[in-house]
Amino acid sequence: MLKKIIAILLTAAGLAFIAGCQNVALDGANNVGAYNYGEFQGLYNTTAAPVTEAAREAAKQLGLLEVAFTPNSKFESTLIVRDANDLKVQIKVAEANHLQTRISIRWGSGGDRDRSIQFYSTVEKLIGNQ
């Protein structure tokens, strides 16, 4: 009986892990991102300052209202915006190393994969235009 319970728990945990994590193929120079438990993460091959500037501009272009901007340091920042449905979108920018910067996007409380990828792609285009 104990073996059955352990097997069921391990199977459930494995299925939850598989369902919650997925790699996402992207267009552009940075071709892979990850969508984990409602949060999209991707990398840009630049420092945090241009990514932060591009993220703020992308929010404007996509019709998002900036609610808060917190530059934690020159290497990381947090941007909170709201969409037309008043969903909170949290964008975190942090340098992974001196050559790459990670962006994390959570659209609403449960996440929105497609809209997060759209935001990521808009930021990438803006970085390319700088």
N, CA, C and O atoms as a printed pandas DataFrame, in Angstrom:
     atom_number atom_name residue_name chain_id  residue_number  x_coord  y_coord  z_coord
0              1         N          MET        A               1    0.828   -1.190    0.000
1              2        CA          MET        A               1    0.000    0.000    0.000
2              3         C          MET        A               1    0.880    1.264    0.000
3              4         O          MET        A               1    0.617    2.208   -0.745
4              5         N          LEU        A               2    1.918    1.272    0.835
5              6        CA          LEU        A               2    2.812    2.423    0.911
6              7         C          LEU        A               2    3.515    2.646   -0.425
7              8         O          LEU        A               2    3.716    3.789   -0.835
8              9         N          LYS        A               3    3.887    1.570   -1.100
9             10        CA          LYS        A               3    4.545    1.685   -2.401
10            11         C          LYS        A               3    3.609    2.320   -3.430
11            12         O          LYS        A               3    4.052    3.113   -4.260
12            13         N          LYS        A               4    2.333    1.982   -3.383
13            14        CA          LYS        A               4    1.358    2.561   -4.311
14            15         C          LYS        A               4    1.202    4.063   -4.075
15            16         O          LYS        A               4    1.127    4.844   -5.024
16            17         N          ILE        A               5    1.156    4.449   -2.826
17            18        CA          ILE        A               5    1.012    5.865   -2.485
18            19         C          ILE        A               5    2.233    6.650   -2.940
19            20         O          ILE        A               5    2.098    7.736   -3.504
20            21         N          ILE        A               6    3.414    6.114   -2.702
21            22        CA          ILE        A               6    4.645    6.783   -3.140
22            23         C          ILE        A               6    4.690    6.882   -4.660
23            24         O          ILE        A               6    5.066    7.920   -5.203
24            25         N          ALA        A               7    4.310    5.811   -5.347
25            26        CA          ALA        A               7    4.298    5.820   -6.815
26            27         C          ALA        A               7    3.326    6.867   -7.351
27            28         O          ALA        A               7    3.635    7.572   -8.312
28            29         N          ILE        A               8    2.173    6.967   -6.740
29            30        CA          ILE        A               8    1.174    7.952   -7.173
30            31         C          ILE        A               8    1.682    9.370   -6.932
31            32         O          ILE        A               8    1.532   10.240   -7.790
32            33         N          LEU        A               9    2.276    9.601   -5.778
33            34        CA          LEU        A               9    2.808   10.927   -5.463
34            35         C          LEU        A               9    3.940   11.314   -6.418
35            36         O          LEU        A               9    3.995   12.451   -6.887
36            37         N          LEU        A              10    4.840   10.377   -6.705
37            38        CA          LEU        A              10    5.930   10.659   -7.643
38            39         C          LEU        A              10    5.403   10.931   -9.047
39            40         O          LEU        A              10    5.904   11.823   -9.732
40            41         N          THR        A              11    4.418   10.187   -9.473
41            42        CA          THR        A              11    3.815   10.410  -10.787
42            43         C          THR        A              11    3.147   11.781  -10.846
43            44         O          THR        A              11    3.311   12.512  -11.823
44            45         N          ALA        A              12    2.402   12.125   -9.810
45            46        CA          ALA        A              12    1.733   13.434   -9.769
46            47         C          ALA        A              12    2.742   14.565   -9.774
47            48         O          ALA        A              12    2.548   15.565  -10.465
48            49         N          ALA        A              13    3.819   14.421   -9.011
49            50        CA          ALA        A              13    4.852   15.459   -8.978
50            51         C          ALA        A              13    5.519   15.598  -10.335
51            52         O          ALA        A              13    5.780   16.714  -10.784
52            53         N          GLY        A              14    5.795   14.494  -10.984
53            54        CA          GLY        A              14    6.405   14.530  -12.320
54            55         C          GLY        A              14    5.506   15.200  -13.336
55            56         O          GLY        A              14    5.973   16.005  -14.142
56            57         N          LEU        A              15    4.214   14.878  -13.310
57            58        CA          LEU        A              15    3.271   15.512  -14.238
58            59         C          LEU        A              15    3.140   17.006  -13.970
59            60         O          LEU        A              15    3.050   17.799  -14.908
60            61         N          ALA        A              16    3.129   17.391  -12.712
61            62        CA          ALA        A              16    3.051   18.816  -12.377
62            63         C          ALA        A              16    4.282   19.552  -12.871
63            64         O          ALA        A              16    4.179   20.667  -13.383
64            65         N          PHE        A              17    5.435   18.938  -12.723
65            66        CA          PHE        A              17    6.678   19.568  -13.189
66            67         C          PHE        A              17    6.666   19.722  -14.701
67            68         O          PHE        A              17    7.025   20.781  -15.217
68            69         N          ILE        A              18    6.265   18.696  -15.406
69            70        CA          ILE        A              18    6.237   18.747  -16.874
70            71         C          ILE        A              18    5.234   19.791  -17.355
71            72         O          ILE        A              18    5.516   20.538  -18.292
72            73         N          ALA        A              19    4.088   19.845  -16.729
73            74        CA          ALA        A              19    3.053   20.790  -17.149
74            75         C          ALA        A              19    3.424   22.227  -16.827
75            76         O          ALA        A              19    3.015   23.138  -17.546
76            77         N          GLY        A              20    4.181   22.453  -15.778
77            78        CA          GLY        A              20    4.491   23.804  -15.335
78            79         C          GLY        A              20    5.674   24.450  -16.019
79            80         O          GLY        A              20    5.784   25.676  -16.006
80            81         N          CYS        A              21    6.554   23.684  -16.610
81            82        CA          CYS        A              21    7.782   24.210  -17.195
82            83         C          CYS        A              21    7.825   23.886  -18.679
83            84         O          CYS        A              21    7.574   22.750  -19.083
84            85         N          GLN        A              22    8.141   24.880  -19.482
85            86        CA          GLN        A              22    8.294   24.626  -20.896
86            87         C          GLN        A              22    9.235   25.619  -21.524
87            88         O          GLN        A              22    9.204   26.811  -21.219
88            89         N          ASN        A              23   10.085   25.105  -22.418
89            90        CA          ASN        A              23   10.934   25.974  -23.215
90            91         C          ASN        A              23   10.100   26.529  -24.348
91            92         O          ASN        A              23    9.208   25.854  -24.862
92            93         N          VAL        A              24   10.387   27.753  -24.737
93            94        CA          VAL        A              24    9.612   28.422  -25.764
94            95         C          VAL        A              24   10.557   28.839  -26.880
95            96         O          VAL        A              24   11.514   29.575  -26.641
96            97         N          ALA        A              25   10.296   28.371  -28.101
97            98        CA          ALA        A              25   11.086   28.793  -29.255
98            99         C          ALA        A              25   10.649   30.190  -29.653
99           100         O          ALA        A              25    9.453   30.468  -29.746
100          101         N          LEU        A              26   11.612   31.072  -29.888
101          102        CA          LEU        A              26   11.329   32.469  -30.205
102          103         C          LEU        A              26   11.982   32.855  -31.520
103          104         O          LEU        A              26   12.950   32.228  -31.951
104          105         N          ASP        A              27   11.458   33.872  -32.145
105          106        CA          ASP        A              27   12.106   34.457  -33.313
106          107         C          ASP        A              27   13.167   35.427  -32.829
107          108         O          ASP        A              27   13.151   35.831  -31.666
108          109         N          GLY        A              28   14.086   35.807  -33.700
109          110        CA          GLY        A              28   15.067   36.822  -33.355
110          111         C          GLY        A              28   16.392   36.235  -32.923
111          112         O          GLY        A              28   16.612   35.027  -33.011
112          113         N          ALA        A              29   17.269   37.102  -32.455
113          114        CA          ALA        A              29   18.625   36.709  -32.085
114          115         C          ALA        A              29   18.641   35.848  -30.820
115          116         O          ALA        A              29   19.456   34.933  -30.702
116          117         N          ASN        A              30   17.764   36.132  -29.899
117          118        CA          ASN        A              30   17.677   35.367  -28.651
118          119         C          ASN        A              30   16.542   34.363  -28.830
119          120         O          ASN        A              30   15.376   34.693  -28.611
120          121         N          ASN        A              31   16.881   33.141  -29.228
121          122        CA          ASN        A              31   15.862   32.255  -29.764
122          123         C          ASN        A              31   15.211   31.285  -28.788
123          124         O          ASN        A              31   14.392   30.473  -29.218
124          125         N          VAL        A              32   15.528   31.327  -27.506
125          126        CA          VAL        A              32   14.878   30.425  -26.556
126          127         C          VAL        A              32   14.546   31.183  -25.282
127          128         O          VAL        A              32   15.361   31.945  -24.763
128          129         N          GLY        A              33   13.344   30.963  -24.793
129          130        CA          GLY        A              33   12.929   31.497  -23.507
130          131         C          GLY        A              33   12.326   30.356  -22.712
131          132         O          GLY        A              33   12.248   29.230  -23.203
132          133         N          ALA        A              34   11.906   30.629  -21.505
133          134        CA          ALA        A              34   11.288   29.608  -20.668
134          135         C          ALA        A              34   10.032   30.181  -20.032
135          136         O          ALA        A              34   10.005   31.328  -19.587
136          137         N          TYR        A              35    8.994   29.356  -19.999
137          138        CA          TYR        A              35    7.746   29.739  -19.352
138          139         C          TYR        A              35    7.524   28.761  -18.211
139          140         O          TYR        A              35    7.222   27.589  -18.437
140          141         N          ASN        A              36    7.675   29.248  -16.980
141          142        CA          ASN        A              36    7.587   28.404  -15.793
142          143         C          ASN        A              36    6.561   28.957  -14.822
143          144         O          ASN        A              36    6.707   30.067  -14.310
144          145         N          TYR        A              37    5.523   28.175  -14.576
145          146        CA          TYR        A              37    4.525   28.512  -13.565
146          147         C          TYR        A              37    4.012   29.943  -13.694
147          148         O          TYR        A              37    3.921   30.668  -12.703
148          149         N          GLY        A              38    3.678   30.344  -14.915
149          150        CA          GLY        A              38    3.077   31.651  -15.145
150          151         C          GLY        A              38    4.043   32.782  -15.388
151          152         O          GLY        A              38    3.617   33.917  -15.602
152          153         N          GLU        A              39    5.336   32.508  -15.361
153          154        CA          GLU        A              39    6.320   33.565  -15.565
154          155         C          GLU        A              39    7.213   33.222  -16.753
155          156         O          GLU        A              39    7.781   32.133  -16.830
156          157         N          PHE        A              40    7.322   34.175  -17.675
157          158        CA          PHE        A              40    8.195   34.008  -18.839
158          159         C          PHE        A              40    9.562   34.599  -18.518
159          160         O          PHE        A              40    9.646   35.685  -17.945
160          161         N          GLN        A              41   10.635   33.895  -18.881
161          162        CA          GLN        A              41   11.990   34.410  -18.707
162          163         C          GLN        A              41   12.755   34.260  -20.007
163          164         O          GLN        A              41   12.656   33.247  -20.699
164          165         N          GLY        A              42   13.518   35.289  -20.321
165          166        CA          GLY        A              42   14.360   35.260  -21.500
166          167         C          GLY        A              42   15.629   36.058  -21.255
167          168         O          GLY        A              42   15.739   36.775  -20.260
168          169         N          LEU        A              43   16.583   35.933  -22.163
169          170        CA          LEU        A              43   17.863   36.633  -22.046
170          171         C          LEU        A              43   18.078   37.541  -23.246
171          172         O          LEU        A              43   17.628   37.248  -24.354
172          173         N          TYR        A              44   18.769   38.638  -23.010
173          174        CA          TYR        A              44   19.229   39.537  -24.057
174          175         C          TYR        A              44   20.745   39.641  -23.943
175          176         O          TYR        A              44   21.292   39.608  -22.840
176          177         N          ASN        A              45   21.407   39.764  -25.056
177          178        CA          ASN        A              45   22.865   39.868  -25.070
178          179         C          ASN        A              45   23.297   41.324  -24.953
179          180         O          ASN        A              45   23.867   41.894  -25.884
180          181         N          THR        A              46   23.021   41.909  -23.809
181          182        CA          THR        A              46   23.387   43.288  -23.514
182          183         C          THR        A              46   23.306   43.500  -22.010
183          184         O          THR        A              46   22.983   42.573  -21.268
184          185         N          THR        A              47   23.594   44.698  -21.563
185          186        CA          THR        A              47   23.531   45.020  -20.139
186          187         C          THR        A              47   22.115   45.415  -19.733
187          188         O          THR        A              47   21.229   45.524  -20.580
188          189         N          ALA        A              48   21.908   45.627  -18.450
189          190        CA          ALA        A              48   20.569   45.897  -17.920
190          191         C          ALA        A              48   20.009   47.256  -18.339
191          192         O          ALA        A              48   18.803   47.379  -18.555
192          193         N          ALA        A              49   20.851   48.268  -18.456
193          194        CA          ALA        A              49   20.347   49.622  -18.753
194          195         C          ALA        A              49   19.554   49.687  -20.060
195          196         O          ALA        A              49   18.437   50.205  -20.045
196          197         N          PRO        A              50   20.071   49.189  -21.197
197          198        CA          PRO        A              50   19.269   49.250  -22.415
198          199         C          PRO        A              50   18.015   48.378  -22.362
199          200         O          PRO        A              50   17.007   48.717  -22.983
200          201         N          VAL        A              51   18.058   47.271  -21.636
201          202        CA          VAL        A              51   16.871   46.411  -21.514
202          203         C          VAL        A              51   15.801   47.134  -20.709
203          204         O          VAL        A              51   14.624   47.099  -21.069
204          205         N          THR        A              52   16.199   47.785  -19.628
205          206        CA          THR        A              52   15.246   48.530  -18.805
206          207         C          THR        A              52   14.597   49.649  -19.612
207          208         O          THR        A              52   13.379   49.819  -19.578
208          209         N          GLU        A              53   15.406   50.406  -20.330
209          210        CA          GLU        A              53   14.882   51.495  -21.159
210          211         C          GLU        A              53   13.930   50.957  -22.227
211          212         O          GLU        A              53   12.867   51.532  -22.460
212          213         N          ALA        A              54   14.309   49.864  -22.871
213          214        CA          ALA        A              54   13.460   49.265  -23.907
214          215         C          ALA        A              54   12.173   48.695  -23.313
215          216         O          ALA        A              54   11.123   48.763  -23.952
216          217         N          ALA        A              55   12.233   48.138  -22.107
217          218        CA          ALA        A              55   11.032   47.598  -21.459
218          219         C          ALA        A              55   10.027   48.699  -21.155
219          220         O          ALA        A              55    8.824   48.516  -21.337
220          221         N          ARG        A              56   10.516   49.831  -20.696
221          222        CA          ARG        A              56    9.619   50.955  -20.413
222          223         C          ARG        A              56    8.978   51.483  -21.697
223          224         O          ARG        A              56    7.797   51.830  -21.709
224          225         N          GLU        A              57    9.762   51.542  -22.776
225          226        CA          GLU        A              57    9.232   51.985  -24.061
226          227         C          GLU        A              57    8.261   50.961  -24.632
227          228         O          GLU        A              57    7.233   51.334  -25.198
228          229         N          ALA        A              58    8.573   49.673  -24.491
229          230        CA          ALA        A              58    7.680   48.615  -24.974
230          231         C          ALA        A              58    6.325   48.690  -24.272
231          232         O          ALA        A              58    5.284   48.496  -24.900
232          233         N          ALA        A              59    6.342   48.969  -22.974
233          234        CA          ALA        A              59    5.096   49.102  -22.221
234          235         C          ALA        A              59    4.240   50.217  -22.816
235          236         O          ALA        A              59    3.030   50.054  -22.970
236          237         N          LYS        A              60    4.859   51.344  -23.150
237          238        CA          LYS        A              60    4.117   52.453  -23.761
238          239         C          LYS        A              60    3.551   52.040  -25.113
239          240         O          LYS        A              60    2.383   52.294  -25.404
240          241         N          GLN        A              61    4.381   51.399  -25.944
241          242        CA          GLN        A              61    3.950   51.001  -27.284
242          243         C          GLN        A              61    2.809   49.989  -27.248
243          244         O          GLN        A              61    1.955   49.981  -28.135
244          245         N          LEU        A              62    2.794   49.141  -26.231
245          246        CA          LEU        A              62    1.750   48.122  -26.120
246          247         C          LEU        A              62    0.520   48.622  -25.350
247          248         O          LEU        A              62   -0.391   47.844  -25.067
248          249         N          GLY        A              63    0.494   49.899  -25.016
249          250        CA          GLY        A              63   -0.669   50.486  -24.353
250          251         C          GLY        A              63   -0.793   50.129  -22.886
251          252         O          GLY        A              63   -1.897   50.118  -22.342
252          253         N          LEU        A              64    0.320   49.838  -22.242
253          254        CA          LEU        A              64    0.314   49.512  -20.819
254          255         C          LEU        A              64    0.597   50.761  -20.002
255          256         O          LEU        A              64    1.398   51.605  -20.404
256          257         N          LEU        A              65   -0.057   50.878  -18.861
257          258        CA          LEU        A              65    0.100   52.033  -17.990
258          259         C          LEU        A              65    1.134   51.737  -16.913
259          260         O          LEU        A              65    0.965   50.805  -16.126
260          261         N          GLU        A              66    2.207   52.528  -16.875
261          262        CA          GLU        A              66    3.239   52.329  -15.864
262          263         C          GLU        A              66    2.725   52.790  -14.511
263          264         O          GLU        A              66    2.284   53.928  -14.349
264          265         N          VAL        A              67    2.790   51.882  -13.539
265          266        CA          VAL        A              67    2.321   52.167  -12.185
266          267         C          VAL        A              67    3.496   52.432  -11.256
267          268         O          VAL        A              67    3.439   53.330  -10.416
268          269         N          ALA        A              68    4.562   51.648  -11.408
269          270        CA          ALA        A              68    5.723   51.812  -10.540
270          271         C          ALA        A              68    6.982   51.387  -11.283
271          272         O          ALA        A              68    6.974   50.460  -12.093
272          273         N          PHE        A              69    8.057   52.092  -10.982
273          274        CA          PHE        A              69    9.366   51.738  -11.516
274          275         C          PHE        A              69   10.358   51.823  -10.377
275          276         O          PHE        A              69   10.493   52.866   -9.737
276          277         N          THR        A              70   11.055   50.722  -10.123
277          278        CA          THR        A              70   12.021   50.676   -9.033
278          279         C          THR        A              70   13.377   50.256   -9.579
279          280         O          THR        A              70   13.602   49.074   -9.841
280          281         N          PRO        A              71   14.288   51.220   -9.753
281          282        CA          PRO        A              71   15.645   50.841  -10.142
282          283         C          PRO        A              71   16.414   50.404   -8.888
283          284         O          PRO        A              71   16.923   51.243   -8.146
284          285         N          ASN        A              72   16.494   49.098   -8.657
285          286        CA          ASN        A              72   17.134   48.570   -7.448
286          287         C          ASN        A              72   18.632   48.843   -7.432
287          288         O          ASN        A              72   19.210   49.070   -6.369
288          289         N          SER        A              73   19.249   48.823   -8.576
289          290        CA          SER        A              73   20.670   49.142   -8.726
290          291         C          SER        A              73   20.907   49.366  -10.213
291          292         O          SER        A              73   19.962   49.329  -11.001
292          293         N          LYS        A              74   22.144   49.595  -10.604
293          294        CA          LYS        A              74   22.420   49.775  -12.029
294          295         C          LYS        A              74   22.333   48.447  -12.766
295          296         O          LYS        A              74   22.341   48.416  -13.997
296          297         N          PHE        A              75   22.248   47.336  -12.011
297          298        CA          PHE        A              75   22.224   46.009  -12.609
298          299         C          PHE        A              75   20.849   45.354  -12.601
299          300         O          PHE        A              75   20.673   44.300  -13.211
300          301         N          GLU        A              76   19.861   45.957  -11.920
301          302        CA          GLU        A              76   18.532   45.363  -11.892
302          303         C          GLU        A              76   17.464   46.415  -11.610
303          304         O          GLU        A              76   17.724   47.456  -11.006
304          305         N          SER        A              77   16.246   46.103  -12.073
305          306        CA          SER        A              77   15.115   47.004  -11.848
306          307         C          SER        A              77   13.821   46.205  -11.937
307          308         O          SER        A              77   13.789   45.085  -12.448
308          309         N          THR        A              78   12.758   46.813  -11.428
309          310        CA          THR        A              78   11.433   46.210  -11.480
310          311         C          THR        A              78   10.459   47.249  -12.021
311          312         O          THR        A              78   10.452   48.403  -11.592
312          313         N          LEU        A              79    9.646   46.817  -12.966
313          314        CA          LEU        A              79    8.646   47.686  -13.583
314          315         C          LEU        A              79    7.277   47.040  -13.386
315          316         O          LEU        A              79    7.085   45.866  -13.703
316          317         N          ILE        A              80    6.337   47.806  -12.865
317          318        CA          ILE        A              80    4.963   47.337  -12.698
318          319         C          ILE        A              80    4.088   48.169  -13.625
319          320         O          ILE        A              80    4.104   49.399  -13.575
320          321         N          VAL        A              81    3.323   47.482  -14.472
321          322        CA          VAL        A              81    2.405   48.150  -15.381
322          323         C          VAL        A              81    1.048   47.457  -15.301
323          324         O          VAL        A              81    0.929   46.365  -14.746
324          325         N          ARG        A              82    0.042   48.096  -15.856
325          326        CA          ARG        A              82   -1.306   47.514  -15.909
326          327         C          ARG        A              82   -1.788   47.546  -17.355
327          328         O          ARG        A              82   -1.541   48.498  -18.094
328          329         N          ASP        A              83   -2.488   46.469  -17.737
329          330        CA          ASP        A              83   -3.018   46.419  -19.101
330          331         C          ASP        A              83   -4.429   47.006  -19.136
331          332         O          ASP        A              83   -4.920   47.509  -18.126
332          333         N          ALA        A              84   -5.077   46.942  -20.296
333          334        CA          ALA        A              84   -6.406   47.542  -20.465
334          335         C          ALA        A              84   -7.458   46.883  -19.579
335          336         O          ALA        A              84   -8.464   47.512  -19.250
336          337         N          ASN        A              85   -7.243   45.627  -19.186
337          338        CA          ASN        A              85   -8.173   44.923  -18.294
338          339         C          ASN        A              85   -7.782   45.074  -16.829
339          340         O          ASN        A              85   -8.306   44.364  -15.970
340          341         N          ASP        A              86   -6.870   45.990  -16.542
341          342        CA          ASP        A              86   -6.372   46.283  -15.199
342          343         C          ASP        A              86   -5.625   45.107  -14.571
343          344         O          ASP        A              86   -5.548   44.994  -13.348
344          345         N          LEU        A              87   -5.071   44.227  -15.420
345          346        CA          LEU        A              87   -4.223   43.158  -14.908
346          347         C          LEU        A              87   -2.832   43.713  -14.623
347          348         O          LEU        A              87   -2.280   44.479  -15.412
348          349         N          LYS        A              88   -2.283   43.317  -13.495
349          350        CA          LYS        A              88   -0.928   43.730  -13.119
350          351         C          LYS        A              88    0.080   42.913  -13.927
351          352         O          LYS        A              88   -0.021   41.690  -14.019
352          353         N          VAL        A              89    1.048   43.614  -14.506
353          354        CA          VAL        A              89    2.146   42.973  -15.223
354          355         C          VAL        A              89    3.433   43.388  -14.531
355          356         O          VAL        A              89    3.743   44.575  -14.429
356          357         N          GLN        A              90    4.178   42.399  -14.056
357          358        CA          GLN        A              90    5.436   42.681  -13.361
358          359         C          GLN        A              90    6.592   42.259  -14.256
359          360         O          GLN        A              90    6.650   41.121  -14.721
360          361         N          ILE        A              91    7.512   43.191  -14.491
361          362        CA          ILE        A              91    8.678   42.953  -15.337
362          363         C          ILE        A              91    9.923   43.185  -14.487
363          364         O          ILE        A              91   10.134   44.272  -13.950
364          365         N          LYS        A              92   10.734   42.152  -14.377
365          366        CA          LYS        A              92   11.993   42.264  -13.631
366          367         C          LYS        A              92   13.144   42.145  -14.619
367          368         O          LYS        A              92   13.160   41.251  -15.466
368          369         N          VAL        A              93   14.096   43.045  -14.504
369          370        CA          VAL        A              93   15.281   43.057  -15.355
370          371         C          VAL        A              93   16.490   42.914  -14.437
371          372         O          VAL        A              93   16.625   43.658  -13.466
372          373         N          ALA        A              94   17.369   41.960  -14.740
373          374        CA          ALA        A              94   18.562   41.764  -13.914
374          375         C          ALA        A              94   19.685   41.201  -14.772
375          376         O          ALA        A              94   19.480   40.272  -15.554
376          377         N          GLU        A              95   20.864   41.770  -14.617
377          378        CA          GLU        A              95   22.013   41.245  -15.346
378          379         C          GLU        A              95   22.362   39.861  -14.817
379          380         O          GLU        A              95   22.521   39.663  -13.613
380          381         N          ALA        A              96   22.479   38.903  -15.741
381          382        CA          ALA        A              96   22.905   37.556  -15.378
382          383         C          ALA        A              96   24.424   37.518  -15.260
383          384         O          ALA        A              96   24.974   36.827  -14.402
384          385         N          ASN        A              97   25.090   38.260  -16.123
385          386        CA          ASN        A              97   26.543   38.451  -16.109
386          387         C          ASN        A              97   26.816   39.735  -16.890
387          388         O          ASN        A              97   25.871   40.425  -17.271
388          389         N          HIS        A              98   28.068   40.068  -17.137
389          390        CA          HIS        A              98   28.351   41.348  -17.797
390          391         C          HIS        A              98   28.020   41.360  -19.285
391          392         O          HIS        A              98   28.149   42.397  -19.936
392          393         N          LEU        A              99   27.595   40.219  -19.833
393          394        CA          LEU        A              99   27.243   40.142  -21.253
394          395         C          LEU        A              99   25.770   39.871  -21.510
395          396         O          LEU        A              99   25.298   40.056  -22.632
396          397         N          GLN        A             100   25.032   39.436  -20.493
397          398        CA          GLN        A             100   23.633   39.070  -20.683
398          399         C          GLN        A             100   22.750   39.611  -19.566
399          400         O          GLN        A             100   23.165   39.757  -18.417
400          401         N          THR        A             101   21.503   39.903  -19.960
401          402        CA          THR        A             101   20.515   40.390  -19.003
402          403         C          THR        A             101   19.271   39.526  -19.099
403          404         O          THR        A             101   18.793   39.228  -20.193
404          405         N          ARG        A             102   18.750   39.127  -17.947
405          406        CA          ARG        A             102   17.544   38.308  -17.871
406          407         C          ARG        A             102   16.339   39.216  -17.650
407          408         O          ARG        A             102   16.388   40.172  -16.876
408          409         N          ILE        A             103   15.256   38.888  -18.352
409          410        CA          ILE        A             103   13.986   39.575  -18.109
410          411         C          ILE        A             103   12.979   38.517  -17.673
411          412         O          ILE        A             103   12.925   37.425  -18.238
412          413         N          SER        A             104   12.182   38.857  -16.661
413          414        CA          SER        A             104   11.112   37.980  -16.171
414          415         C          SER        A             104    9.811   38.754  -16.287
415          416         O          SER        A             104    9.713   39.891  -15.825
416          417         N          ILE        A             105    8.823   38.142  -16.900
417          418        CA          ILE        A             105    7.541   38.809  -17.133
418          419         C          ILE        A             105    6.424   37.932  -16.576
419          420         O          ILE        A             105    6.283   36.775  -16.969
420          421         N          ARG        A             106    5.637   38.484  -15.665
421          422        CA          ARG        A             106    4.451   37.794  -15.150
422          423         C          ARG        A             106    3.244   38.665  -15.464
423          424         O          ARG        A             106    3.098   39.767  -14.936
424          425         N          TRP        A             107    2.388   38.151  -16.329
425          426        CA          TRP        A             107    1.213   38.886  -16.785
426          427         C          TRP        A             107    0.005   38.411  -16.001
427          428         O          TRP        A             107   -0.506   37.318  -16.244
428          429         N          GLY        A             108   -0.449   39.216  -15.071
429          430        CA          GLY        A             108   -1.550   38.811  -14.198
430          431         C          GLY        A             108   -1.041   37.848  -13.143
431          432         O          GLY        A             108    0.156   37.568  -13.083
432          433         N          SER        A             109   -1.931   37.341  -12.317
433          434        CA          SER        A             109   -1.486   36.445  -11.250
434          435         C          SER        A             109   -1.148   35.054  -11.772
435          436         O          SER        A             109   -0.263   34.389  -11.233
436          437         N          GLY        A             110   -1.842   34.608  -12.816
437          438        CA          GLY        A             110   -1.593   33.266  -13.353
438          439         C          GLY        A             110   -0.657   33.232  -14.528
439          440         O          GLY        A             110   -0.207   32.161  -14.932
440          441         N          GLY        A             111   -0.352   34.397  -15.091
441          442        CA          GLY        A             111    0.530   34.461  -16.241
442          443         C          GLY        A             111   -0.231   34.383  -17.556
443          444         O          GLY        A             111   -1.328   33.829  -17.619
444          445         N          ASP        A             112    0.356   34.936  -18.593
445          446        CA          ASP        A             112   -0.183   34.877  -19.950
446          447         C          ASP        A             112    1.007   34.697  -20.886
447          448         O          ASP        A             112    1.706   35.658  -21.207
448          449         N          ARG        A             113    1.228   33.473  -21.313
449          450        CA          ARG        A             113    2.404   33.112  -22.104
450          451         C          ARG        A             113    2.515   33.945  -23.372
451          452         O          ARG        A             113    3.572   34.512  -23.647
452          453         N          ASP        A             114    1.442   34.026  -24.144
453          454        CA          ASP        A             114    1.490   34.709  -25.439
454          455         C          ASP        A             114    1.743   36.208  -25.308
455          456         O          ASP        A             114    2.533   36.774  -26.063
456          457         N          ARG        A             115    1.078   36.846  -24.362
457          458        CA          ARG        A             115    1.288   38.277  -24.180
458          459         C          ARG        A             115    2.671   38.572  -23.618
459          460         O          ARG        A             115    3.266   39.598  -23.946
460          461         N          SER        A             116    3.186   37.688  -22.779
461          462        CA          SER        A             116    4.548   37.850  -22.252
462          463         C          SER        A             116    5.574   37.736  -23.377
463          464         O          SER        A             116    6.537   38.502  -23.421
464          465         N          ILE        A             117    5.369   36.786  -24.280
465          466        CA          ILE        A             117    6.276   36.620  -25.420
466          467         C          ILE        A             117    6.189   37.831  -26.340
467          468         O          ILE        A             117    7.203   38.278  -26.875
468          469         N          GLN        A             118    4.993   38.362  -26.525
469          470        CA          GLN        A             118    4.832   39.570  -27.339
470          471         C          GLN        A             118    5.620   40.728  -26.715
471          472         O          GLN        A             118    6.292   41.472  -27.429
472          473         N          PHE        A             119    5.543   40.881  -25.404
473          474        CA          PHE        A             119    6.287   41.936  -24.719
474          475         C          PHE        A             119    7.783   41.719  -24.897
475          476         O          PHE        A             119    8.516   42.656  -25.216
476          477         N          TYR        A             120    8.238   40.487  -24.692
477          478        CA          TYR        A             120    9.652   40.148  -24.852
478          479         C          TYR        A             120   10.147   40.503  -26.256
479          480         O          TYR        A             120   11.214   41.098  -26.412
480          481         N          SER        A             121    9.370   40.136  -27.267
481          482        CA          SER        A             121    9.754   40.408  -28.658
482          483         C          SER        A             121    9.799   41.901  -28.954
483          484         O          SER        A             121   10.669   42.360  -29.694
484          485         N          THR        A             122    8.870   42.660  -28.381
485          486        CA          THR        A             122    8.862   44.107  -28.570
486          487         C          THR        A             122   10.120   44.727  -27.960
487          488         O          THR        A             122   10.737   45.606  -28.562
488          489         N          VAL        A             123   10.494   44.271  -26.773
489          490        CA          VAL        A             123   11.722   44.756  -26.136
490          491         C          VAL        A             123   12.925   44.423  -27.020
491          492         O          VAL        A             123   13.802   45.262  -27.226
492          493         N          GLU        A             124   12.960   43.202  -27.535
493          494        CA          GLU        A             124   14.089   42.792  -28.379
494          495         C          GLU        A             124   14.210   43.679  -29.622
495          496         O          GLU        A             124   15.316   44.066  -30.000
496          497         N          LYS        A             125   13.090   43.999  -30.253
497          498        CA          LYS        A             125   13.124   44.881  -31.423
498          499         C          LYS        A             125   13.628   46.275  -31.051
499          500         O          LYS        A             125   14.399   46.881  -31.796
500          501         N          LEU        A             126   13.196   46.773  -29.914
501          502        CA          LEU        A             126   13.637   48.094  -29.474
502          503         C          LEU        A             126   15.130   48.119  -29.154
503          504         O          LEU        A             126   15.810   49.104  -29.441
504          505         N          ILE        A             127   15.641   47.042  -28.562
505          506        CA          ILE        A             127   17.078   46.969  -28.283
506          507         C          ILE        A             127   17.855   46.959  -29.589
507          508         O          ILE        A             127   18.918   47.572  -29.683
508          509         N          GLY        A             128   17.338   46.273  -30.592
509          510        CA          GLY        A             128   17.996   46.230  -31.899
510          511         C          GLY        A             128   18.019   47.555  -32.604
511          512         O          GLY        A             128   18.886   47.792  -33.444
512          513         N          ASN        A             129   17.069   48.444  -32.278
513          514        CA          ASN        A             129   16.990   49.769  -32.912
514          515         C          ASN        A             129   17.841   50.803  -32.199
515          516         O          ASN        A             129   17.944   51.937  -32.667
516          517         N          GLN        A             130   18.454   50.446  -31.081
517          518        CA          GLN        A             130   19.251   51.437  -30.325
518          519         C          GLN        A             130   20.633   51.558  -30.899
519          520         O          GLN        A             130   21.443   52.338  -30.399
